[in-house]
Amino acid sequence: MNRTTAKVAGKHSQSWKQDPEGVRRDILDVAISEFAARGLSGARIDDIVARTRTSKRMIYYYFGDKDGLYARALEVAYSKVRRGEEELDLDGLPPLKALEKLVGFTFDHHRANPDFIRMVMIENIHNADFIRKSDMIRGLNVAAIDTLRNICSRGAKDGDFRADTDPVRLHWQISALSFFNVSNQPSFSALFGPDLFTDTQQKILRDEIIRLVVGSVRVSTEPTT
């Protein structure tokens, strides 16, 4: 080992000993970026090492192999969106306002976190093999449905929501509208121009999506004949 290599290894070792959790977070942040950009097969551990305060040996120590690192990065990406939902304090809002806030949050989160969208797209290419094996991700998404189920139940009780509103279908609608806005931005822009993705147009689209989703669950106030 030459002097330069030894010096770098010493810095890596010192970082790991002083702040092991920080090193893990650093690895995962970079891993999400690399996997989102290059996919599971295209991402390289050497490139992740080059962007972090660690070594290849420590990545294998923490995560086992590249598949293990990808699986954990996917869990972290899902945890972030679910943690954001938990912080919305939706139980303290009337059901319609709670749903509006949740839809707006989902749209904003997905727009601000394109790496999350790309990670989900990559996982779909792999037929959700890693999600099926992750108790954490499945548990997180059960909680997301429970949140919507609670909103729907309260809304139906108050007479604001249709009684047949299904939380899983509602989650699909919210996810689909927010997801497409990010996943298909390149192709949509190439076909129809980039104007829809300016800040002004995105705010208009966000408000329209909120009205669309909320309108789909509201009890009709139109008089019957």
N, CA, C and O of each residue as an XYZ file, in Angstrom:
900
protein
N       0.853     -1.191      0.000
C       0.000      0.000      0.000
C       0.889      1.241      0.000
O       1.751      1.382      0.868
N       0.688      2.154     -0.976
C       1.505      3.345     -1.008
C       1.023      4.364      0.015
O       0.003      4.169      0.676
N       1.772      5.448      0.132
C       1.483      6.427      1.188
C       0.121      7.097      0.992
O      -0.612      7.312      1.957
N      -0.217      7.430     -0.273
C      -1.500      8.090     -0.543
C      -2.666      7.172     -0.221
O      -3.636      7.591      0.411
N      -2.574      5.924     -0.653
C      -3.639      4.955     -0.377
C      -3.805      4.748      1.111
O      -4.927      4.675      1.612
N      -2.696      4.654      1.818
C      -2.752      4.457      3.269
C      -3.414      5.649      3.944
O      -4.181      5.481      4.892
N      -3.120      6.855      3.457
C      -3.706      8.055      4.042
C      -5.218      8.080      3.850
O      -5.958      8.417      4.774
N      -5.686      7.720      2.638
C      -7.125      7.673      2.362
C      -7.794      6.615      3.224
O      -8.855      6.856      3.800
N      -7.175      5.441      3.315
C      -7.734      4.369      4.143
C      -7.827      4.803      5.599
O      -8.785      4.468      6.296
N      -6.818      5.555      6.056
C      -6.847      6.040      7.432
C      -7.988      6.997      7.683
O      -8.616      6.958      8.741
N      -8.264      7.866      6.706
C      -9.388      8.784      6.838
C     -10.712      8.038      6.876
O     -11.601      8.367      7.660
N     -10.834      7.021      6.014
C     -12.055      6.218      6.001
C     -12.256      5.535      7.349
O     -13.355      5.546      7.904
N     -11.190      4.945      7.868
C     -11.273      4.249      9.137
C     -11.648      5.201     10.261
O     -12.456      4.860     11.125
N     -11.056      6.409     10.251
C     -11.342      7.389     11.283
C     -12.801      7.835     11.216
O     -13.452      7.960     12.253
N     -13.332      8.078      9.997
C     -14.728      8.481      9.843
C     -15.666      7.418     10.368
O     -16.651      7.722     11.041
N     -15.354      6.151     10.051
C     -16.208      5.053     10.491
C     -16.236      4.956     12.003
O     -17.299      4.744     12.587
N     -15.079      5.110     12.653
C     -15.005      4.983     14.102
C     -15.665      6.156     14.812
O     -16.287      5.975     15.859
N     -15.537      7.350     14.260
C     -16.075      8.532     14.914
C     -17.572      8.702     14.696
O     -18.274      9.184     15.585
N     -18.062      8.318     13.541
C     -19.476      8.546     13.202
C     -19.998      7.426     12.312
O     -20.264      7.650     11.132
N     -20.147      6.218     12.865
C     -20.575      5.091     12.011
C     -21.949      5.296     11.384
O     -22.153      4.927     10.227
N     -22.901      5.879     12.126
C     -24.230      6.107     11.559
C     -24.186      7.153     10.460
O     -24.904      7.052      9.465
N     -23.335      8.163     10.645
C     -23.183      9.166      9.601
C     -22.610      8.575      8.337
O     -23.011      8.943      7.233
N     -21.664      7.653      8.495
C     -21.077      6.982      7.336
C     -22.135      6.144      6.621
O     -22.194      6.138      5.391
N     -22.963      5.443      7.379
C     -24.034      4.636      6.783
C     -24.999      5.521      5.993
O     -25.378      5.192      4.869
N     -25.389      6.645      6.593
C     -26.296      7.563      5.900
C     -25.656      8.104      4.629
O     -26.309      8.216      3.592
N     -24.383      8.434      4.720
C     -23.657      8.941      3.557
C     -23.651      7.905      2.433
O     -23.903      8.236      1.274
N     -23.363      6.660      2.781
C     -23.362      5.583      1.791
C     -24.727      5.454      1.134
O     -24.828      5.344     -0.088
N     -25.786      5.466      1.955
C     -27.132      5.259      1.424
C     -27.586      6.429      0.560
O     -28.241      6.223     -0.462
N     -27.248      7.658      0.957
C     -27.609      8.819      0.138
C     -26.969      8.720     -1.248
O     -27.620      8.959     -2.264
N     -25.703      8.368     -1.269
C     -25.000      8.244     -2.549
C     -25.532      7.045     -3.328
O     -25.683      7.109     -4.548
N     -25.815      5.956     -2.623
C     -26.319      4.753     -3.293
C     -27.648      5.028     -3.984
O     -27.859      4.588     -5.114
N     -28.546      5.751     -3.319
C     -29.826      6.084     -3.935
C     -29.600      6.866     -5.220
O     -30.236      6.595     -6.238
N     -28.692      7.840     -5.169
C     -28.383      8.636     -6.348
C     -27.819      7.773     -7.478
O     -28.217      7.922     -8.634
N     -26.895      6.875     -7.143
C     -26.259      6.026     -8.160
C     -27.245      5.017     -8.742
O     -27.287      4.831     -9.958
N     -28.037      4.365     -7.893
C     -29.008      3.387     -8.392
C     -30.083      4.079     -9.225
O     -30.515      3.546    -10.247
N     -30.519      5.274     -8.788
C     -31.534      6.002     -9.549
C     -31.014      6.385    -10.928
O     -31.764      6.370    -11.904
N     -29.737      6.726    -11.009
C     -29.160      7.166    -12.282
C     -28.811      6.014    -13.206
O     -28.941      6.134    -14.425
N     -28.366      4.891    -12.634
C     -27.802      3.821    -13.458
C     -28.501      2.477    -13.323
O     -28.171      1.537    -14.047
N     -29.456      2.368    -12.414
C     -30.133      1.098    -12.233
C     -29.333      0.143    -11.376
O     -28.183      0.422    -11.037
N     -29.932     -0.980    -11.025
C     -29.259     -1.971    -10.194
C     -28.063     -2.571    -10.908
O     -26.998     -2.726    -10.310
N     -28.222     -2.908    -12.169
C     -27.126     -3.555    -12.890
C     -26.026     -2.568    -13.270
O     -24.856     -2.944    -13.333
N     -26.387     -1.310    -13.523
C     -25.411     -0.340    -13.995
C     -24.612      0.350    -12.901
O     -23.494      0.805    -13.141
N     -25.180      0.431    -11.695
C     -24.481      1.094    -10.596
C     -23.274      0.261    -10.165
O     -23.331     -0.969    -10.173
N     -22.184      0.931     -9.790
C     -20.955      0.244     -9.397
C     -20.553      0.654     -7.987
O     -20.582      1.833     -7.633
N     -20.180     -0.333     -7.197
C     -19.732     -0.071     -5.833
C     -18.539      0.879     -5.837
O     -18.446      1.748     -4.969
N     -17.618      0.731     -6.801
C     -16.449      1.606     -6.867
C     -16.853      3.072     -7.011
O     -16.213      3.951     -6.433
N     -17.915      3.340     -7.780
C     -18.368      4.721     -7.951
C     -18.989      5.255     -6.667
O     -18.843      6.434     -6.345
N     -19.679      4.390     -5.937
C     -20.268      4.803     -4.661
C     -19.166      5.096     -3.650
O     -19.232      6.083     -2.917
N     -18.158      4.238     -3.617
C     -17.018      4.453     -2.727
C     -16.355      5.794     -3.016
O     -15.994      6.525     -2.094
N     -16.198      6.113     -4.290
C     -15.501      7.345     -4.688
C     -16.226      8.598     -4.214
O     -15.616      9.659     -4.078
N     -17.540      8.476     -3.959
C     -18.322      9.644     -3.553
C     -18.614      9.679     -2.055
O     -19.309     10.583     -1.592
N     -18.104      8.722     -1.291
C     -18.420      8.643      0.127
C     -17.161      8.711      0.983
O     -16.036      8.760      0.486
N     -17.406      8.711      2.303
C     -16.302      8.760      3.266
C     -15.955      7.356      3.751
O     -15.651      7.165      4.929
N     -15.997      6.385      2.863
C     -15.808      5.011      3.315
C     -15.012      4.221      2.278
O     -14.462      4.780      1.330
N     -14.968      2.901      2.487
C     -14.235      2.009      1.596
C     -15.170      0.907      1.112
O     -16.255      0.704      1.656
N     -14.724      0.202      0.077
C     -15.516     -0.918     -0.424
C     -15.714     -1.965      0.679
O     -16.783     -2.564      0.798
N     -14.677     -2.171      1.470
C     -14.753     -3.158      2.551
C     -15.871     -2.811      3.540
O     -16.598     -3.693      3.995
N     -16.004     -1.512      3.871
C     -17.026     -1.115      4.827
C     -18.422     -1.229      4.234
O     -19.366     -1.557      4.953
N     -18.575     -0.965      2.939
C     -19.882     -1.142      2.304
C     -20.310     -2.600      2.385
O     -21.461     -2.894      2.707
N     -19.390     -3.510      2.096
C     -19.708     -4.934      2.197
C     -19.961     -5.334      3.641
O     -20.785     -6.209      3.905
N     -19.264     -4.707      4.578
C     -19.466     -4.999      6.010
C     -20.885     -4.602      6.430
O     -21.569     -5.358      7.121
N     -21.318     -3.415      6.008
C     -22.637     -2.915      6.396
C     -23.773     -3.623      5.655
O     -24.797     -3.949      6.256
N     -23.596     -3.861      4.360
C     -24.737     -4.247      3.525
C     -24.592     -5.605      2.842
O     -25.530     -6.051      2.182
N     -23.469     -6.263      2.976
C     -23.297     -7.607      2.441
C     -22.799     -7.630      1.011
O     -21.720     -8.155      0.736
N     -23.574     -7.065      0.097
C     -23.200     -7.018     -1.314
C     -24.021     -5.917     -1.987
O     -24.750     -5.186     -1.317
N     -23.902     -5.800     -3.311
C     -24.606     -4.721     -4.003
C     -26.119     -4.877     -3.889
O     -26.835     -3.888     -3.733
N     -26.606     -6.106     -3.967
C     -28.043     -6.327     -3.804
C     -28.511     -5.871     -2.430
O     -29.575     -5.267     -2.301
N     -27.719     -6.158     -1.411
C     -28.074     -5.744     -0.059
C     -28.098     -4.235      0.085
O     -28.967     -3.687      0.762
N     -27.151     -3.562     -0.548
C     -27.116     -2.099     -0.521
C     -28.318     -1.524     -1.265
O     -28.937     -0.567     -0.799
N     -28.648     -2.096     -2.410
C     -29.807     -1.633     -3.173
C     -31.092     -1.813     -2.362
O     -31.933     -0.915     -2.317
N     -31.241     -2.974     -1.723
C     -32.444     -3.247     -0.943
C     -32.603     -2.240      0.182
O     -33.701     -1.742      0.428
N     -31.499     -1.940      0.866
C     -31.574     -0.982      1.973
C     -31.826      0.422      1.451
O     -32.566      1.180      2.079
N     -31.234      0.793      0.322
C     -31.465      2.106     -0.271
C     -32.934      2.265     -0.653
O     -33.507      3.341     -0.483
N     -33.535      1.213     -1.162
C     -34.948      1.246     -1.523
C     -35.811      1.445     -0.278
O     -36.781      2.202     -0.308
N     -35.460      0.774      0.805
C     -36.199      0.934      2.059
C     -36.097      2.360      2.582
O     -37.083      2.922      3.058
N     -34.914      2.942      2.495
C     -34.717      4.322      2.952
C     -35.545      5.287      2.107
O     -36.139      6.222      2.644
N     -35.589      5.074      0.808
C     -36.355      5.943     -0.083
C     -37.841      5.898      0.260
O     -38.501      6.937      0.285
N     -38.370      4.710      0.524
C     -39.774      4.586      0.912
C     -40.021      5.163      2.301
O     -41.064      5.768      2.550
N     -39.066      4.977      3.197
C     -39.224      5.485      4.563
C     -39.373      6.992      4.573
O     -40.128      7.540      5.376
N     -38.657      7.664      3.683
C     -38.689      9.127      3.650
C     -40.083      9.646      3.332
O     -40.560     10.575      3.984
N     -40.739      9.060      2.342
C     -42.067      9.543      1.978
C     -43.089      9.190      3.053
O     -43.972      9.993      3.357
N     -42.979      8.012      3.623
C     -43.916      7.630      4.679
C     -43.705      8.477      5.935
O     -44.673      8.833      6.607
N     -42.451      8.801      6.257
C     -42.160      9.651      7.420
C     -42.752     11.039      7.217
O     -43.274     11.641      8.155
N     -42.668     11.542      5.996
C     -43.259     12.841      5.701
C     -44.763     12.834      5.893
O     -45.328     13.812      6.382
N     -45.422     11.745      5.516
C     -46.870     11.635      5.708
C     -47.226     11.641      7.187
O     -48.204     12.266      7.596
N     -46.427     10.945      7.983
C     -46.693     10.878      9.414
C     -46.613     12.247     10.073
O     -47.303     12.507     11.058
N     -45.774     13.119      9.531
C     -45.567     14.442     10.126
C     -46.647     15.444      9.733
O     -46.596     16.593     10.173
N     -47.619     15.045      8.920
C     -48.646     15.970      8.455
C     -49.730     16.230      9.497
O     -50.470     17.206      9.376
N     -49.840     15.376     10.521
C     -50.855     15.507     11.566
C     -52.259     15.547     10.959
O     -53.050     16.446     11.243
N     -52.549     14.553     10.119
C     -53.823     14.526      9.412
C     -55.008     14.242     10.327
O     -56.131     14.651     10.034
N     -54.763     13.544     11.430
C     -55.860     13.233     12.350
C     -56.457     14.491     12.960
O     -57.605     14.480     13.404
N     -55.692     15.571     12.985
C     -56.180     16.809     13.580
C     -56.946     17.695     12.613
O     -57.360     18.797     12.972
N     -57.142     17.208     11.365
C     -57.834     17.998     10.350
C     -59.166     17.356      9.978
O     -59.311     16.139     10.093
N     -60.142     18.150      9.536
C     -61.359     17.567      8.970
C     -60.982     16.681      7.783
O     -59.988     16.945      7.107
N     -61.765     15.635      7.525
C     -61.391     14.660      6.487
C     -61.084     15.261      5.115
O     -60.104     14.863      4.485
N     -61.882     16.195      4.641
C     -61.629     16.783      3.327
C     -60.317     17.563      3.320
O     -59.548     17.477      2.362
N     -60.060     18.318      4.377
C     -58.801     19.060      4.478
C     -57.617     18.109      4.611
O     -56.543     18.366      4.068
N     -57.818     17.007      5.336
C     -56.749     16.015      5.492
C     -56.377     15.413      4.145
O     -55.198     15.241      3.839
N     -57.390     15.091      3.340
C     -57.117     14.512      2.026
C     -56.433     15.534      1.118
O     -55.496     15.193      0.397
N     -56.892     16.771      1.150
C     -56.243     17.819      0.358
C     -54.761     17.938      0.725
O     -53.901     18.041     -0.150
N     -54.482     17.922      2.011
C     -53.101     18.073      2.469
C     -52.248     16.881      2.052
O     -51.091     17.050      1.666
N     -52.812     15.673      2.128
C     -52.083     14.476      1.753
C     -51.774     14.453      0.259
O     -50.665     14.101     -0.143
N     -52.750     14.827     -0.562
C     -52.530     14.855     -2.013
C     -51.464     15.890     -2.359
O     -50.571     15.619     -3.162
N     -51.555     17.066     -1.760
C     -50.573     18.105     -2.024
C     -49.179     17.696     -1.591
O     -48.201     17.962     -2.291
N     -49.086     17.045     -0.432
C     -47.783     16.566      0.032
C     -47.196     15.546     -0.937
O     -46.013     15.617     -1.269
N     -48.005     14.606     -1.388
C     -47.514     13.560     -2.286
C     -47.006     14.159     -3.589
O     -45.947     13.775     -4.086
N     -47.759     15.094     -4.135
C     -47.329     15.761     -5.371
C     -46.002     16.473     -5.150
O     -45.080     16.344     -5.956
N     -45.906     17.225     -4.056
C     -44.689     17.996     -3.777
C     -43.500     17.084     -3.492
O     -42.393     17.337     -3.966
N     -43.729     16.023     -2.719
C     -42.629     15.108     -2.384
C     -42.074     14.461     -3.633
O     -40.859     14.434     -3.830
N     -42.942     13.942     -4.475
C     -42.477     13.252     -5.684
C     -41.735     14.213     -6.604
O     -40.717     13.853     -7.196
N     -42.245     15.432     -6.724
C     -41.581     16.408     -7.584
C     -40.200     16.763     -7.038
O     -39.262     16.969     -7.809
N     -40.071     16.834     -5.726
C     -38.798     17.223     -5.111
C     -37.818     16.066     -4.981
O     -36.644     16.279     -4.681
N     -38.291     14.839     -5.206
C     -37.444     13.658     -5.014
C     -37.492     12.744     -6.240
O     -37.990     11.622     -6.155
N     -36.985     13.211     -7.364
C     -37.037     12.380     -8.577
C     -36.261     11.069     -8.429
O     -36.575     10.093     -9.111
N     -35.250     11.030     -7.548
C     -34.520      9.773     -7.346
C     -35.425      8.695     -6.769
O     -35.277      7.519     -7.099
N     -36.368      9.087     -5.905
C     -37.333      8.115     -5.375
C     -38.167      7.526     -6.507
O     -38.385      6.316     -6.569
N     -38.627      8.392     -7.396
C     -39.434      7.920     -8.521
C     -38.635      6.962     -9.388
O     -39.144      5.921     -9.805
N     -37.382      7.311     -9.659
C     -36.547      6.440    -10.495
C     -36.275      5.112     -9.799
O     -36.233      4.068    -10.450
N     -36.091      5.144     -8.487
C     -35.886      3.894     -7.751
C     -37.105      2.978     -7.887
O     -36.960      1.771     -8.080
N     -38.301      3.554     -7.785
C     -39.525      2.760     -7.934
C     -39.649      2.234     -9.355
O     -40.066      1.095     -9.558
N     -39.293      3.045    -10.333
C     -39.321      2.600    -11.726
C     -38.363      1.422    -11.936
O     -38.698      0.449    -12.610
N     -37.186      1.525    -11.358
C     -36.206      0.442    -11.466
C     -36.725     -0.819    -10.800
O     -36.566     -1.918    -11.330
N     -37.343     -0.660     -9.639
C     -37.873     -1.827     -8.934
C     -38.980     -2.497     -9.736
O     -39.123     -3.719     -9.695
N     -39.759     -1.713    -10.461
C     -40.781     -2.312    -11.322
C     -40.154     -3.085    -12.477
O     -40.693     -4.108    -12.902
N     -39.020     -2.604    -12.988
C     -38.303     -3.355    -14.015
C     -37.916     -4.731    -13.486
O     -37.913     -5.715    -14.226
N     -37.588     -4.788    -12.194
C     -37.206     -6.052    -11.556
C     -38.410     -6.775    -10.943
O     -38.255     -7.635    -10.077
N     -39.615     -6.410    -11.410
C     -40.850     -7.065    -10.974
C     -41.051     -7.016     -9.465
O     -41.621     -7.935     -8.877
N     -40.574     -5.926     -8.834
C     -40.740     -5.698     -7.392
C     -40.162     -6.834     -6.553
O     -40.655     -7.119     -5.461
N     -39.117     -7.482     -7.063
C     -38.515     -8.608     -6.333
C     -38.019     -8.195     -4.958
O     -38.177     -8.946     -3.996
N     -37.424     -7.016     -4.847
C     -36.852     -6.591     -3.573
C     -37.946     -6.105     -2.619
O     -37.859     -6.325     -1.411
N     -38.967     -5.450     -3.157
C     -40.087     -5.025     -2.316
C     -40.785     -6.229     -1.706
O     -41.158     -6.200     -0.533
N     -40.966     -7.294     -2.493
C     -41.636     -8.489     -1.974
C     -40.878     -9.100     -0.798
O     -41.475     -9.738      0.069
N     -39.574     -8.904     -0.775
C     -38.756     -9.490      0.290
C     -38.596     -8.565      1.490
O     -38.039     -8.963      2.513
N     -39.081     -7.336      1.369
C     -38.864     -6.350      2.430
C     -40.092     -6.210      3.321
O     -41.097     -5.627      2.914
N     -40.008     -6.741      4.527
C     -41.091     -6.550      5.489
C     -41.253     -5.074      5.833
O     -42.363     -4.610      6.094
N     -40.135     -4.332      5.833
C     -40.197     -2.916      6.178
C     -41.041     -2.136      5.178
O     -41.931     -1.382      5.572
N     -40.771     -2.309      3.895
C     -41.505     -1.549      2.884
C     -42.975     -1.919      2.883
O     -43.838     -1.046      2.796
N     -43.266     -3.207      2.978
C     -44.675     -3.618      3.001
C     -45.370     -3.078      4.244
O     -46.535     -2.683      4.183
N     -44.663     -3.058      5.371
C     -45.238     -2.505      6.590
C     -45.490     -1.009      6.480
O     -46.518     -0.511      6.940
N     -44.548     -0.292      5.868
C     -44.711      1.146      5.673
C     -45.932      1.454      4.823
O     -46.656      2.412      5.094
N     -46.160      0.653      3.805
C     -47.275      0.928      2.908
C     -48.613      0.464      3.465
O     -49.658      0.992      3.087
N     -48.588     -0.519      4.360
C     -49.805     -0.845      5.112
C     -50.215      0.357      5.948
O     -51.396      0.693      6.031
N     -49.230      1.003      6.567
C     -49.508      2.196      7.370
C     -50.087      3.322      6.512
O     -50.964      4.060      6.962
N     -49.600      3.452      5.280
C     -50.112      4.490      4.375
C     -51.582      4.245      4.045
O     -52.380      5.181      3.998
N     -51.929      2.992      3.820
C     -53.330      2.652      3.547
C     -54.179      2.870      4.786
O     -55.313      3.337      4.686
N     -53.647      2.539      5.948
C     -54.385      2.762      7.195
C     -54.688      4.242      7.396
O     -55.762      4.600      7.879
N     -53.741      5.102      7.024
C     -53.967      6.546      7.124
C     -55.136      6.967      6.247
O     -56.008      7.721      6.678
N     -55.147      6.478      5.024
C     -56.253      6.809      4.122
C     -57.563      6.184      4.577
O     -58.627      6.787      4.441
N     -57.481      4.982      5.114
C     -58.696      4.318      5.610
C     -59.326      5.140      6.727
O     -60.548      5.269      6.803
N     -58.483      5.692      7.589
C     -58.988      6.521      8.677
C     -59.643      7.792      8.148
O     -60.702      8.194      8.629
N     -59.014      8.425      7.159
C     -59.592      9.625      6.567
C     -60.931      9.304      5.907
O     -61.903     10.042      6.071
N     -60.978      8.195      5.157
C     -62.215      7.798      4.474
C     -63.325      7.480      5.474
O     -64.481      7.854      5.274
N     -62.963      6.792      6.541
C     -63.948      6.427      7.561
C     -64.531      7.668      8.223
O     -65.742      7.777      8.412
N     -63.656      8.597      8.570
C     -64.135      9.839      9.201
C     -64.973     10.645      8.219
O     -65.981     11.245      8.592
N     -64.539     10.652      6.946
C     -65.280     11.410      5.945
C     -66.663     10.841      5.696
O     -67.628     11.588      5.530
N     -66.762      9.513      5.669
C     -68.069      8.873      5.473
C     -68.978      9.134      6.674
O     -70.176      9.369      6.513
N     -68.411      9.092      7.860
C     -69.182      9.336      9.087
C     -69.720     10.762      9.121
O     -70.837     11.003      9.578
N     -68.904     11.717      8.625
C     -69.339     13.113      8.602
C     -70.298     13.409      7.454
O     -70.903     14.480      7.402
N     -70.435     12.448      6.527
C     -71.311     12.664      5.383
C     -70.654     13.391      4.229
O     -71.332     13.795      3.284
N     -69.318     13.568      4.291
C     -68.600     14.270      3.228
C     -68.091     13.332      2.140
O     -68.039     13.707      0.968
N     -67.712     12.104      2.527
C     -67.164     11.124      1.588
C     -68.226     10.099      1.222
O     -69.093      9.763      2.029
N     -68.144      9.607     -0.012
C     -68.985      8.481     -0.395
C     -68.649      7.281      0.488
O     -67.485      7.063      0.826
N     -69.647      6.518      0.854
C     -69.439      5.371      1.744
C     -68.634      4.268      1.072
O     -68.015      3.454      1.757
N     -68.631      4.228     -0.254
C     -67.928      3.159     -0.963
C     -66.501      3.555     -1.354
O     -65.871      2.857     -2.149
N     -65.985      4.649     -0.818
C     -64.613      5.071     -1.131
C     -63.629      4.027     -0.623
O     -63.624      3.699      0.564
N     -62.813      3.517     -1.498
C     -61.852      2.468     -1.151
C     -60.465      3.077     -0.971
O     -59.965      3.728     -1.888
N     -59.830      2.883      0.183
C     -58.528      3.529      0.443
C     -57.412      3.052     -0.484
O     -56.507      3.825     -0.800
N     -57.459      1.799     -0.923
C     -56.412      1.303     -1.826
C     -56.551      1.949     -3.195
O     -55.558      2.381     -3.781
N     -57.772      2.019     -3.708
C     -57.981      2.685     -5.004
C     -57.622      4.166     -4.907
O     -57.059      4.738     -5.841
N     -57.947      4.774     -3.787
C     -57.639      6.185     -3.592
C     -56.124      6.403     -3.557
O     -55.614      7.366     -4.128
N     -55.423      5.510     -2.888
C     -53.961      5.588     -2.850
C     -53.390      5.444     -4.262
O     -52.454      6.153     -4.632
N     -53.943      4.544     -5.033
C     -53.498      4.348     -6.423
C     -53.663      5.640     -7.221
O     -52.758      6.041     -7.953
N     -54.814      6.287     -7.080
C     -55.078      7.508     -7.826
C     -54.100      8.623     -7.451
O     -53.554      9.299     -8.322
N     -53.887      8.807     -6.154
C     -52.967      9.851     -5.690
C     -51.557      9.565     -6.193
O     -50.873     10.458     -6.695
N     -51.131      8.318     -6.053
C     -49.789      7.940     -6.478
C     -49.621      8.093     -7.983
O     -48.611      8.620     -8.450
N     -50.614      7.632     -8.741
C     -50.511      7.661    -10.198
C     -50.364      9.087    -10.722
O     -49.515      9.355    -11.572
N     -51.179      9.988    -10.221
C     -51.146     11.368    -10.706
C     -49.841     12.066    -10.327
O     -49.282     12.822    -11.122
N     -49.365     11.812     -9.125
C     -48.123     12.448     -8.669
C     -46.893     11.800     -9.299
O     -45.915     12.483     -9.600
N     -46.941     10.499     -9.495
C     -45.818      9.741    -10.041
C     -45.585     10.077    -11.514
O     -44.455     10.334    -11.929
N     -46.649     10.070    -12.285
C     -46.550     10.335    -13.731
C     -45.936     11.700    -13.987
O     -45.188     11.878    -14.948
N     -46.247     12.658    -13.134
C     -45.730     14.014    -13.307
C     -44.206     14.044    -13.341
O     -43.613     14.901    -13.996
N     -43.573     13.106    -12.635
C     -42.111     13.043    -12.588
C     -41.575     12.003    -13.563
O     -40.648     12.275    -14.327
N     -42.161     10.811    -13.534
C     -41.619      9.710    -14.332
C     -41.668      9.992    -15.820
O     -40.775      9.574    -16.557
N     -42.696     10.695    -16.273
C     -42.874     10.919    -17.713
C     -42.559     12.340    -18.139
O     -42.896     12.746    -19.251
N     -41.915     13.097    -17.267
C     -41.573     14.466    -17.639
C     -40.708     14.545    -18.895
O     -41.000     15.374    -19.757
N     -39.655     13.726    -19.052
C     -38.841     13.836    -20.271
C     -39.629     13.557    -21.554
O     -39.544     14.320    -22.516
N     -40.393     12.465    -21.565
C     -41.131     12.126    -22.781
C     -42.263     13.107    -23.039
O     -42.513     13.481    -24.185
N     -42.957     13.532    -21.970
C     -44.058     14.485    -22.128
C     -43.519     15.810    -22.662
O     -44.123     16.417    -23.547
N     -42.378     16.260    -22.124
C     -41.777     17.515    -22.577
C     -41.333     17.423    -24.035
O     -41.486     18.377    -24.797
N     -40.784     16.275    -24.416
C     -40.338     16.094    -25.796
C     -41.507     16.148    -26.769
O     -41.370     16.638    -27.890
N     -42.664     15.639    -26.333
C     -43.832     15.590    -27.207
C     -44.619     16.901    -27.226
O     -45.091     17.332    -28.278
N     -44.755     17.529    -26.059
C     -45.673     18.664    -25.943
C     -45.017     19.950    -25.456
O     -45.692     20.963    -25.275
N     -43.715     19.914    -25.245
C     -43.015     21.096    -24.769
C     -42.894     21.093    -23.254
O     -43.620     20.365    -22.577
N     -41.982     21.901    -22.709
C     -41.680     21.870    -21.278
C     -42.526     22.801    -20.415
O     -42.327     22.856    -19.202
N     -43.471     23.539    -21.016
C     -44.166     24.586    -20.276
C     -44.901     24.064    -19.039
O     -44.968     24.754    -18.022
N     -45.449     22.859    -19.121
C     -46.218     22.319    -17.999
C     -45.357     22.125    -16.753
O     -45.888     21.996    -15.651
N     -44.050     22.105    -16.915
C     -43.167     21.799    -15.792
C     -42.482     23.032    -15.209
O     -41.550     22.911    -14.414
N     -42.942     24.212    -15.604
C     -42.492     25.428    -14.930
C     -43.145     25.498    -13.559
O     -44.160     24.844    -13.321
N     -42.575     26.283    -12.659
C     -43.124     26.385    -11.310
C     -44.577     26.853    -11.330
O     -45.408     26.341    -10.580
N     -44.878     27.821    -12.185
C     -46.250     28.348    -12.256
C     -47.231     27.283    -12.704
O     -48.281     27.104    -12.086
N     -46.897     26.572    -13.778
C     -47.795     25.543    -14.290
C     -47.888     24.342    -13.346
O     -48.940     23.709    -13.250
N     -46.805     24.030    -12.657
C     -46.854     22.931    -11.698
C     -47.781     23.253    -10.525
O     -48.464     22.364    -10.017
N     -47.810     24.502    -10.094
C     -48.733     24.894     -9.024
C     -50.172     24.751     -9.485
O     -51.024     24.271     -8.737
N     -50.448     25.169    -10.721
C     -51.804     25.016    -11.261
C     -52.176     23.543    -11.337
O     -53.275     23.150    -10.946
N     -51.243     22.723    -11.848
C     -51.502     21.284    -11.967
C     -51.722     20.655    -10.593
O     -52.615     19.825    -10.426
N     -50.922     21.042     -9.625
C     -51.069     20.532     -8.252
C     -52.468     20.817     -7.722
O     -53.118     19.928     -7.174
N     -52.936     22.060     -7.884
C     -54.268     22.433     -7.391
C     -55.356     21.651     -8.118
O     -56.347     21.247     -7.510
N     -55.174     21.439     -9.406
C     -56.167     20.689    -10.182
C     -56.219     19.232     -9.738
O     -57.298     18.645     -9.661
N     -55.068     18.648     -9.448
C     -55.032     17.261     -8.991
C     -55.706     17.121     -7.630
O     -56.431     16.156     -7.387
N     -55.467     18.084     -6.748
C     -56.135     18.058     -5.448
C     -57.645     18.101     -5.632
O     -58.367     17.319     -5.013
N     -58.129     19.010     -6.479
C     -59.571     19.109     -6.718
C     -60.115     17.835     -7.347
O     -61.214     17.394     -7.011
N     -59.351     17.244     -8.259
C     -59.782     16.024     -8.937
C     -59.944     14.870     -7.950
O     -60.962     14.178     -7.960
N     -58.935     14.663     -7.098
C     -58.980     13.547     -6.152
C     -60.058     13.770     -5.103
O     -60.842     12.867     -4.810
N     -60.099     14.957     -4.545
C     -61.107     15.240     -3.518
C     -62.500     15.154     -4.123
O     -63.416     14.623     -3.495
N     -62.667     15.665     -5.324
C     -63.970     15.596     -5.974
C     -64.434     14.175     -6.239
O     -65.635     13.910     -6.287
N     -63.486     13.257     -6.411
C     -63.850     11.868     -6.708
C     -64.433     11.138     -5.504
O     -65.087     10.108     -5.664
N     -64.205     11.656     -4.306
C     -64.702     10.956     -3.103
C     -65.847     11.696     -2.432
O     -66.500     11.150     -1.542
N     -66.097     12.929     -2.845
C     -67.121     13.722     -2.161
C     -68.524     13.216     -2.497
O     -68.792     12.748     -3.604
N     -69.383     13.323     -1.532
C     -70.786     13.012     -1.762
C     -71.363     14.094     -2.658
O     -71.180     15.284     -2.401
N     -72.058     13.685     -3.707
C     -72.641     14.643     -4.636
C     -73.690     15.508     -3.942
O     -74.534     15.020     -3.191
N     -73.606     16.810     -4.220
C     -74.604     17.738     -3.649
C     -75.640     18.139     -4.678
O     -76.504     18.972     -4.403
N     -75.557     17.539     -5.888
C     -76.527     17.876     -6.923
C     -77.884     17.284     -6.578
O     -77.964     16.151     -6.102
N     -78.953     18.039     -6.813
C     -80.293     17.525     -6.495
C     -80.656     16.354     -7.406
O     -80.335     16.361     -8.595
N     -81.318     15.359     -6.848
C     -81.772     14.217     -7.629
C     -83.176     14.473     -8.148
O     -83.942     15.218     -7.537
N     -83.518     13.853     -9.284
C     -84.840     14.042     -9.861
C     -85.657     12.778     -9.727
O     -86.810     12.739    -10.158
